Amino acid sequence: MMRKFRKKPVEIEALKWDGSNKVEVLEFCHKCYGKPIPGTEHSELVISTLEGPMKASVGDYIIKGLVGEFYACKPDVFDMTYEEVTN
């Protein structure tokens, strides 16, 4: 029998990867690194996750999880799942 579950309210830390904030992201995420894109002066953002390397796209949020793990989250999913804490 299928059961329904509700996500527990938790606070996370996150930073949006905008493609130009590499230094800020790397200071926040010690599991992230920039990988040069051949033939350009740009680099892509890669996160060492529990499941292996994960590429983050510009616009993704980099999330620090409950046990210190990092992963990328698409902006539409982030907006549906999280709201900013203002206190």
N, C-alpha and C positions, 0 to 999 in steps of 0.2 A: 504494500500500500504506500503510495507516495505521500510524503509529508511536506509541509511548507516550513521554511525557516526565515528568520529575519536577521539581518546583519547587526551585530552588537555595535552600539555607538562607541567608537574609538577615535582618538585624535592621532593623526599622522603628520609627518613633516614632508613637504613636497616642494619642488621647484620646477618651473616650466622651462624646458629647453627651447630657446628661441633661435638657436643657430649662432648667436653672437655672444652668448654668455658662458663660453667654455670654461673660463677661469672660475667663475662662480659655481658652476655645476661640479667641477672637479674638486673644489674645496668642500662642497656639501657631500659629495658622493665619493668615498674612497674606493668604491668598487667600479668606478667609471674610468674610462680612458678614451682619448681621442685617437682615431685611426685615420691616417692621411688618405685622402681620396686621390688616386693617381691622376696626374695631369692637371691638378687644381691646387690652389692654396688653401683649400678647405679640408676639414676632417669630419668624419662621422662620429657620433657618440656611441660607444659600446659599453654595456653594463655587464659585469660578471655577476650573473644571478645564480641561484641555487640549482637551476636547470641548465646552466651553461650560458655562453655569451648571447646577449640580446641587443640588437641595434635599436636605438631610439631615434625616431623621426623628429624633425623640427616641429614644434607644437605639442609634443608629448610632455607629460608631467613625469618627473623622476621622483619616485616615492620611496621613502625610508619606511619599511614595514615595522611591525611590532617587535620583532626580535633582531632588528638591525640590518635586515636584508634590503636590497635595493632592486627596483624594477621600474619599467616604463609603463605608463598608462595613457591611452588615447584620450584626447581632450573631451570628447563627447561622453565617454564612460566616466571620466573623472568628474565632469559636471553633474552627471546623474547620481554619482555615489557620494560625493563630498561637498561640504559647504565650509566656507572660511570661518575659523574661530576668531572672534573679535575681542576677546577679553584678555 
